[in-house]
Amino acid sequence: MADKSLIEKAKKIFENYLLRQGSRKTPERFSVIDELYALPQDEHIDVEGLFLLMRNKGYTISRATIYNTLDLLVECGLAVKHQFKDKVALYEQALTYKHHDHYVCNQCRKIKEFSDERINLIKDAIGIEFESAITSHSLVLYGDCKVTDCENLHLTI
């Protein structure tokens, strides 16, 4: 079940962002927030998946509007965009985003999120070595999971 207060908070942030940018506040743009934030927090979705989800719910929205709205959501910090290997971009909600890294199965394409403090230790050590304040990182591990008949699952991408 979607957290209504989270969705309302995201909409308020987006509304303020659009006002600052001088952009239009359209119902279609806000419907993208509704549907993105209705997904489980660890869900990753592409434009086509979101388009089909919204069409099946009766929305009349174009792919272009979804693309453009997701770009705006990334710009204002309400969505995170990921590019795994040579696949299409996937998006996830970012309002309550806690940094995490990803494991992607080469066969079924299932994405699993994980956090490991040791990665931050490595990041800090590299920052010291390069005399740099490292502000962010992205780590994606690819492997072959041990799920029986994995290659026939095609769960996420």
Accessible surface in RSA format (square Angstrom, percent):
REM  Atomic radii and reference values for relative SASA: ProtOr
REM  Chains: A
REM  Algorithm: Lee & Richards
REM  Probe-radius: 1.40
REM  Slices: 20
REM RES _ NUM      All-atoms   Total-Side   Main-Chain    Non-polar    All polar
REM                ABS   REL    ABS   REL    ABS   REL    ABS   REL    ABS   REL
RES MET A   1   219.47 113.7 133.67  88.5  85.80 204.3 113.47  96.5 106.00 140.4
RES ALA A   2    20.22  18.6   7.07  10.9  13.16  29.9  11.71  16.5   8.51  22.5
RES ASP A   3    77.08  54.0  65.13  64.8  11.95  28.3  30.59  72.0  46.49  46.4
RES LYS A   4   133.67  65.2 129.70  79.6   3.97   9.4  85.89  77.3  47.78  50.9
RES SER A   5    80.37  67.9  67.04  89.5  13.33  30.7  53.90 114.8  26.47  37.1
RES LEU A   6    22.70  12.6  19.11  13.7   3.59   9.0  22.68  15.9   0.02   0.1
RES ILE A   7     9.24   5.3   9.24   6.9   0.00   0.0   9.24   6.7   0.00   0.0
RES GLU A   8   102.04  58.6  97.63  73.9   4.41  10.5  46.17  89.3  55.87  45.6
RES LYS A   9   123.07  60.0 115.81  71.1   7.26  17.3  67.42  60.7  55.65  59.3
RES ALA A  10     0.00   0.0   0.00   0.0   0.00   0.0   0.00   0.0   0.00   0.0
RES LYS A  11    45.69  22.3  45.31  27.8   0.39   0.9  16.52  14.9  29.18  31.1
RES LYS A  12   119.33  58.2 117.37  72.0   1.96   4.7  79.01  71.1  40.32  42.9
RES ILE A  13    57.76  32.9  55.29  41.2   2.47   6.0  57.27  41.2   0.50   1.3
RES PHE A  14     0.00   0.0   0.00   0.0   0.00   0.0   0.00   0.0   0.00   0.0
RES GLU A  15    46.76  26.8  46.76  35.4   0.00   0.0   3.33   6.4  43.43  35.5
RES ASN A  16    59.52  41.0  58.17  56.2   1.34   3.2  11.71  28.2  47.81  46.2
RES TYR A  17    19.45   9.1  19.45  11.1   0.00   0.0  12.33   9.3   7.12   8.8
RES LEU A  18     0.00   0.0   0.00   0.0   0.00   0.0   0.00   0.0   0.00   0.0
RES LEU A  19   106.62  59.4  87.46  62.6  19.16  48.2  88.94  62.5  17.68  47.6
RES ARG A  20   169.41  71.1 130.78  66.7  38.63  92.0  76.04 103.9  93.37  56.6
RES GLN A  21   101.32  56.7  69.78  51.0  31.54  75.1   9.40  20.0  91.92  69.7
RES GLY A  22    70.46  86.9   0.00   N/A  70.46  86.9  35.59  97.7  34.87  78.1
RES SER A  23    37.14  31.4  20.59  27.5  16.56  38.1  10.31  22.0  26.83  37.6
RES ARG A  24   173.50  72.8 165.62  84.4   7.88  18.8  76.70 104.8  96.80  58.7
RES LYS A  25    98.30  48.0  67.76  41.6  30.54  72.7  37.03  33.3  61.28  65.3
RES THR A  26    19.96  14.2  18.80  19.1   1.16   2.8  17.59  23.6   2.36   3.6
RES PRO A  27   107.72  78.5  94.92  86.5  12.79  46.5 103.17  85.2   4.55  28.3
RES GLU A  28    69.75  40.0  67.76  51.3   1.99   4.7  22.15  42.8  47.60  38.9
RES ARG A  29    40.40  17.0  40.40  20.6   0.00   0.0   0.73   1.0  39.67  24.0
RES PHE A  30    34.25  17.1  34.25  21.2   0.00   0.0  34.25  20.8   0.00   0.0
RES SER A  31    11.13   9.4   9.95  13.3   1.18   2.7   9.61  20.5   1.52   2.1
RES VAL A  32     0.00   0.0   0.00   0.0   0.00   0.0   0.00   0.0   0.00   0.0
RES ILE A  33     0.00   0.0   0.00   0.0   0.00   0.0   0.00   0.0   0.00   0.0
RES ASP A  34    38.97  27.3  37.53  37.4   1.44   3.4  11.72  27.6  27.24  27.2
RES GLU A  35    10.87   6.2  10.67   8.1   0.21   0.5   0.00   0.0  10.87   8.9
RES LEU A  36     1.22   0.7   0.93   0.7   0.29   0.7   0.93   0.7   0.29   0.8
RES TYR A  37     5.23   2.4   0.00   0.0   5.23  13.6   0.00   0.0   5.23   6.4
RES ALA A  38    43.64  40.1  22.76  35.1  20.88  47.5  23.05  32.5  20.59  54.5
RES LEU A  39    28.77  16.0  22.62  16.2   6.15  15.5  23.45  16.5   5.32  14.3
RES PRO A  40    81.15  59.1  67.20  61.3  13.96  50.7  80.27  66.3   0.88   5.5
RES GLN A  41   100.11  56.0  87.28  63.8  12.83  30.6  39.50  84.1  60.61  46.0
RES ASP A  42    90.62  63.5  80.20  79.8  10.42  24.6  20.19  47.5  70.43  70.2
RES GLU A  43    69.23  39.7  62.68  47.4   6.56  15.6   7.20  13.9  62.03  50.6
RES HIS A  44    10.27   5.6   3.16   2.2   7.11  18.2   0.45   0.5   9.82  11.4
RES ILE A  45    19.98  11.4  17.70  13.2   2.29   5.5  19.98  14.4   0.00   0.0
RES ASP A  46    34.00  23.8  32.47  32.3   1.53   3.6   3.89   9.2  30.11  30.0
RES VAL A  47     8.67   5.7   7.35   6.7   1.32   3.2   7.35   6.4   1.32   3.6
RES GLU A  48    70.95  40.7  68.80  52.1   2.15   5.1  46.27  89.5  24.68  20.2
RES GLY A  49    25.02  30.9   0.00   N/A  25.02  30.9  20.84  57.2   4.17   9.3
RES LEU A  50     0.00   0.0   0.00   0.0   0.00   0.0   0.00   0.0   0.00   0.0
RES PHE A  51    15.19   7.6  15.19   9.4   0.00   0.0  15.19   9.2   0.00   0.0
RES LEU A  52    89.25  49.7  89.23  63.8   0.01   0.0  89.25  62.7   0.00   0.0
RES LEU A  53    51.93  28.9  47.36  33.9   4.56  11.5  51.01  35.8   0.92   2.5
RES MET A  54     0.00   0.0   0.00   0.0   0.00   0.0   0.00   0.0   0.00   0.0
RES ARG A  55   115.57  48.5 100.66  51.3  14.92  35.5  27.32  37.3  88.25  53.5
RES ASN A  56   132.37  91.3  94.85  91.7  37.53  90.4  28.52  68.6 103.85 100.4
RES LYS A  57   117.28  57.2  81.00  49.7  36.28  86.4  61.84  55.7  55.44  59.1
RES GLY A  58    60.01  74.0   0.00   N/A  60.01  74.0  34.93  95.9  25.08  56.2
RES TYR A  59    63.41  29.6  55.22  31.4   8.20  21.3  43.94  33.0  19.48  24.0
RES THR A  60   121.50  86.4 104.92 106.4  16.59  39.5  76.14 102.3  45.36  68.6
RES ILE A  61     6.77   3.9   1.20   0.9   5.57  13.4   5.83   4.2   0.94   2.6
RES SER A  62    52.66  44.5  45.69  61.0   6.97  16.1  43.55  92.7   9.12  12.8
RES ARG A  63   106.52  44.7 103.81  52.9   2.71   6.5  36.53  49.9  69.99  42.4
RES ALA A  64    60.36  55.5  53.35  82.3   7.01  15.9  57.31  80.7   3.05   8.1
RES THR A  65    39.06  27.8  35.79  36.3   3.26   7.8  12.63  17.0  26.43  39.9
RES ILE A  66     0.00   0.0   0.00   0.0   0.00   0.0   0.00   0.0   0.00   0.0
RES TYR A  67   116.82  54.5 116.77  66.4   0.05   0.1  73.44  55.2  43.38  53.5
RES ASN A  68    83.05  57.3  80.89  78.2   2.16   5.2  16.89  40.6  66.17  64.0
RES THR A  69     0.55   0.4   0.55   0.6   0.00   0.0   0.00   0.0   0.55   0.8
RES LEU A  70     0.08   0.0   0.08   0.1   0.00   0.0   0.08   0.1   0.00   0.0
RES ASP A  71    61.80  43.3  59.80  59.5   2.00   4.7  17.44  41.0  44.36  44.2
RES LEU A  72    25.85  14.4  25.85  18.5   0.00   0.0  25.85  18.2   0.00   0.0
RES LEU A  73     0.00   0.0   0.00   0.0   0.00   0.0   0.00   0.0   0.00   0.0
RES VAL A  74    52.68  34.7  41.74  37.8  10.94  26.4  41.74  36.3  10.94  29.7
RES GLU A  75   114.10  65.5  77.48  58.6  36.62  87.2  40.71  78.8  73.38  59.9
RES CYS A  76    24.60  18.6   1.32   1.5  23.28  54.7   8.58  21.7  16.02  17.3
RES GLY A  77    43.67  53.9   0.00   N/A  43.67  53.9  31.44  86.3  12.23  27.4
RES LEU A  78     1.12   0.6   1.12   0.8   0.00   0.0   1.12   0.8   0.00   0.0
RES ALA A  79     4.14   3.8   0.00   0.0   4.14   9.4   0.00   0.0   4.14  11.0
RES VAL A  80    34.46  22.7  32.18  29.1   2.28   5.5  34.46  29.9   0.00   0.0
RES LYS A  81   100.26  48.9  76.92  47.2  23.33  55.6  31.85  28.7  68.41  72.9
RES HIS A  82    22.96  12.5  19.10  13.3   3.86   9.9  12.87  13.3  10.09  11.7
RES GLN A  83   107.45  60.1  80.73  59.0  26.72  63.6  49.37 105.1  58.08  44.1
RES PHE A  84     1.78   0.9   1.78   1.1   0.00   0.0   1.78   1.1   0.00   0.0
RES LYS A  85   104.27  50.9  71.87  44.1  32.40  77.1  59.99  54.0  44.29  47.2
RES ASP A  86   125.56  88.0  89.36  88.9  36.20  85.6  48.82 114.9  76.74  76.5
RES LYS A  87    64.85  31.6  61.09  37.5   3.76   9.0  19.68  17.7  45.17  48.1
RES VAL A  88    86.98  57.2  78.58  71.1   8.40  20.2  85.22  74.0   1.76   4.8
RES ALA A  89    19.03  17.5  12.83  19.8   6.20  14.1  12.83  18.1   6.20  16.4
RES LEU A  90     2.23   1.2   2.23   1.6   0.00   0.0   2.23   1.6   0.00   0.0
RES TYR A  91     3.75   1.8   3.75   2.1   0.00   0.0   0.00   0.0   3.74   4.6
RES GLU A  92     2.04   1.2   1.83   1.4   0.22   0.5   0.22   0.4   1.83   1.5
RES GLN A  93    10.85   6.1   5.46   4.0   5.39  12.8   3.74   8.0   7.11   5.4
RES ALA A  94    14.43  13.3   5.63   8.7   8.80  20.0   5.70   8.0   8.72  23.1
RES LEU A  95    39.64  22.1  15.49  11.1  24.15  60.7  16.66  11.7  22.98  61.9
RES THR A  96    62.98  44.8  45.02  45.6  17.95  42.8  50.69  68.1  12.29  18.6
RES TYR A  97    71.45  33.4  39.29  22.4  32.16  83.7  39.34  29.6  32.11  39.6
RES LYS A  98   166.31  81.1 156.33  95.9   9.98  23.8 116.08 104.5  50.23  53.5
RES HIS A  99    85.41  46.7  65.13  45.3  20.28  51.9  50.75  52.3  34.66  40.3
RES HIS A 100    22.16  12.1  18.02  12.5   4.14  10.6  13.45  13.9   8.70  10.1
RES ASP A 101     4.25   3.0   3.73   3.7   0.52   1.2   0.52   1.2   3.73   3.7
RES HIS A 102     4.95   2.7   4.95   3.4   0.00   0.0   0.99   1.0   3.96   4.6
RES TYR A 103    50.57  23.6  50.57  28.8   0.00   0.0  46.93  35.3   3.63   4.5
RES VAL A 104     1.68   1.1   1.68   1.5   0.00   0.0   1.68   1.5   0.00   0.0
RES CYS A 105     0.48   0.4   0.48   0.5   0.00   0.0   0.48   1.2   0.00   0.0
RES ASN A 106    42.04  29.0  32.32  31.2   9.72  23.4  10.60  25.5  31.44  30.4
RES GLN A 107    73.44  41.1  66.75  48.8   6.69  15.9  12.59  26.8  60.85  46.2
RES CYS A 108     1.09   0.8   1.09   1.2   0.00   0.0   0.00   0.0   1.09   1.2
RES ARG A 109    48.41  20.3  48.41  24.7   0.00   0.0   7.72  10.6  40.69  24.7
RES LYS A 110    77.32  37.7  77.13  47.3   0.19   0.5  31.96  28.8  45.37  48.3
RES ILE A 111    18.25  10.4   0.82   0.6  17.43  42.0   0.82   0.6  17.43  47.3
RES LYS A 112    98.13  47.9  94.15  57.8   3.98   9.5  56.73  51.1  41.40  44.1
RES GLU A 113    56.94  32.7  27.63  20.9  29.31  69.8  12.65  24.5  44.29  36.2
RES PHE A 114    59.16  29.6  50.42  31.2   8.74  22.8  59.16  35.9   0.00   0.0
RES SER A 115    86.58  73.2  53.32  71.2  33.26  76.6  42.99  91.5  43.59  61.1
RES ASP A 116    41.43  29.0  30.11  30.0  11.32  26.8  13.57  31.9  27.86  27.8
RES GLU A 117   116.51  66.9 106.80  80.8   9.71  23.1  60.23 116.5  56.28  45.9
RES ARG A 118   163.67  68.7 163.29  83.2   0.38   0.9  67.96  92.9  95.71  58.0
RES ILE A 119    31.19  17.7  31.04  23.1   0.15   0.4  31.04  22.4   0.15   0.4
RES ASN A 120    49.93  34.4  49.93  48.3   0.00   0.0   8.67  20.9  41.26  39.9
RES LEU A 121   107.81  60.0 102.65  73.4   5.15  13.0 102.98  72.3   4.83  13.0
RES ILE A 122   110.78  63.0 108.57  80.9   2.21   5.3 110.78  79.8   0.00   0.0
RES LYS A 123    48.03  23.4  43.53  26.7   4.50  10.7  14.56  13.1  33.46  35.6
RES ASP A 124    79.93  56.0  72.54  72.2   7.39  17.5  28.06  66.0  51.87  51.7
RES ALA A 125    55.04  50.6  47.90  73.9   7.14  16.2  50.70  71.4   4.34  11.5
RES ILE A 126    64.49  36.7  64.49  48.0   0.00   0.0  64.49  46.4   0.00   0.0
RES GLY A 127     5.76   7.1   0.00   N/A   5.76   7.1   4.80  13.2   0.95   2.1
RES ILE A 128   140.53  80.0 126.91  94.5  13.61  32.8 132.80  95.6   7.72  21.0
RES GLU A 129   120.86  69.4  91.87  69.5  28.99  69.0  39.89  77.2  80.96  66.1
RES PHE A 130   135.60  67.8 112.84  69.9  22.76  59.2 118.23  71.7  17.37  49.7
RES GLU A 131   164.43  94.4 129.23  97.8  35.19  83.8  50.75  98.2 113.67  92.8
RES SER A 132    56.76  48.0  38.25  51.1  18.51  42.6  24.34  51.8  32.43  45.4
RES ALA A 133    93.68  86.1  64.04  98.8  29.63  67.4  74.03 104.3  19.64  52.0
RES ILE A 134    58.62  33.4  33.16  24.7  25.47  61.4  37.26  26.8  21.36  58.0
RES THR A 135   127.60  90.8  92.45  93.7  35.15  83.8  70.91  95.2  56.69  85.7
RES SER A 136    84.77  71.6  66.82  89.2  17.95  41.3  39.64  84.4  45.13  63.2
RES HIS A 137    46.65  25.5  27.87  19.4  18.78  48.0  37.43  38.6   9.22  10.7
RES SER A 138   100.22  84.7  65.48  87.4  34.74  80.0  44.47  94.7  55.75  78.1
RES LEU A 139    57.33  31.9  54.48  39.0   2.86   7.2  55.61  39.1   1.73   4.6
RES VAL A 140    39.70  26.1  20.00  18.1  19.70  47.5  20.00  17.4  19.70  53.4
RES LEU A 141    85.31  47.5  83.43  59.7   1.88   4.7  85.31  59.9   0.00   0.0
RES TYR A 142    77.25  36.1  45.44  25.9  31.82  82.8  40.18  30.2  37.08  45.7
RES GLY A 143    18.60  22.9   0.00   N/A  18.60  22.9  18.60  51.0   0.00   0.0
RES ASP A 144    84.33  59.1  66.93  66.6  17.40  41.1  24.15  56.8  60.18  60.0
RES CYS A 145    28.02  21.2  11.19  12.5  16.84  39.6  14.26  36.1  13.77  14.8
RES LYS A 146   194.77  95.0 163.01 100.0  31.77  75.6 116.77 105.1  78.01  83.1
RES VAL A 147    75.41  49.6  62.45  56.5  12.96  31.2  68.42  59.4   7.00  19.0
RES THR A 148   125.07  89.0 106.73 108.2  18.34  43.7  79.65 107.0  45.41  68.7
RES ASP A 149    79.65  55.8  66.26  66.0  13.39  31.7  25.10  59.1  54.55  54.4
RES CYS A 150     5.26   4.0   4.68   5.2   0.58   1.4   4.68  11.9   0.58   0.6
RES GLU A 151    87.24  50.1  84.94  64.3   2.31   5.5  36.78  71.1  50.47  41.2
RES ASN A 152    98.19  67.7  73.66  71.2  24.53  59.1  21.20  51.0  76.99  74.4
RES LEU A 153    72.29  40.3  56.00  40.1  16.30  41.0  57.79  40.6  14.50  39.0
RES HIS A 154   116.49  63.7  96.48  67.1  20.01  51.2  70.04  72.2  46.46  54.1
RES LEU A 155    97.62  54.4  64.05  45.8  33.57  84.4  66.26  46.5  31.36  84.4
RES THR A 156    47.33  33.7  21.51  21.8  25.81  61.5  14.74  19.8  32.59  49.3
RES ILE A 157    52.75  30.0   8.17   6.1  44.58 107.4  28.98  20.9  23.77  64.5
END  Absolute sums over single chains surface
CHAIN  1 A     9594.5       7705.3       1889.2       5306.8       4287.7
END  Absolute sums over all chains
TOTAL          9594.5       7705.3       1889.2       5306.8       4287.7
